[in-house]
């Protein structure tokens, strides 16, 4: 068996890892490279494998740096199946279509320039229609289900706590030893992106006890989040101070994950405005200006079964934690433009989180120059991105061909990031009861992985390989022979076995027909493999039972901006003024 690392090896984007056995090829993630021009150009290079030979994509989650090249994979010949959690599948529908739309827009913009310069036209990486076509290959599954891919491979998703639907992947692979009838089963654990413990909405990352091989992210492998960076009061103080001086607070936020977390936290603040410093919030509107973030928030509402206990408790009391009176969603371009015409202080949450595309770039153009305003970053900023330039103190940036002075206050609240910090990563690794045969570090900047490998050796005692540049490793078997059944039995957490047995006994009467018809009887000697099959049935029933429509009180109507006639007139006048200014500039340039 071989592992070929095809992305996220020199940075934190482009996650893509190929598992090859004598008979099968499986891809872990197929993400897009993001950042500067050099990173973006990597997306157009051929895959270092034949997409037509890949049978399965096992997708950890729906962020574009993990899923963004799936339509390209299909476009270049992949016809297999894409396994991911059901919530990830819901998010993929909006993420990939939006990505295809952006690629079309960028190609159209570039071709307008190319025509004027006499250069040939370019093709988008993929179109919105091609993104939609790729969704036909998606097969949603549930957390903790054991899925048989083929006669040699099984996969299970555990909750990674990073974004809705994010998974840690357990892949069981059986191989026959060459020239013998000995069959070895190895367990590969792919961390995906690990979330932060005790964060709102989502459950904590699952602790896994055993693995032969680990592929692990290392985004924050060399540092911890500052103690006060996740302090919501710190965020609110910045918002209040900014509003007091008449300014706007602009928050570049990932449409999936951070935006919903911010809504959840602000909802709690708005429900209980006791602190005198926070009373200023009473009349302050919070605008989510991202159609994708709005759509993603609706998907969050429909997936209550994966929420943590705190959020489920809110729901059981009839409170929707992703709605409150001062929260408004924008949809149209006109509504988005009005936010920069309106003079009232406000909070604007807009995508993309690294400021590389979307409406956030327009909001930065209109707000960065004004010292009354604040820009708050709440997620990781990759090298080469506009977000990284701003947090590193760049005093002038170019947006839409115009140079903009950076006079607004810039804040970086790293603790709001959805990635575990160094202590969180180490804590997850300490859950393994014995060292893996090999531990590979990916999804981190080169120097970070090197430092993290040293930290792992010092604090956990495991040897780690910082993967650098695309490379391939042969995975050697030990002399020990382990069957698939034994590997699964060894990997199953005793706590999970006991919980599964309790669940089975509690619902047995309701499942009598299923149990008897499928001859799946349950007793104290039932082996883990049979338990897994029964548990899959129960998970499907539980999913259908926990329907958010039944437990969340739906709002009568979504809170969205509806511009008045006066506001529309203001918008028209602002546009006309802008046209007059451009005409004056052209006349001055001619003189």
PyMOL commands that set and color helices and strands:
alter all, ss='L'
color gray80, all
select helices_A, chain A and resi 37-42+51-53+64-67+70-75+86-117+128-137+232-244+258-271+276-283+291-301+304-306+309-316+333-339+360-367+386-391+414-416+422-429+446-459+484-491+494-507+512-518+528-545+548-551+565-590
alter helices_A, ss='H'
color red, helices_A
select strands_A, chain A and resi 2-7+16-20+25-28+56-58+81-85+138-141+146-150+153-159+167-176+183-190+213-217+249-252+286-288+327-329+347-350+374-377+396-399+402-405+409-412+438-442+465-466+471-474
alter strands_A, ss='S'
color yellow, strands_A
deselect
rebuild
show_as cartoon
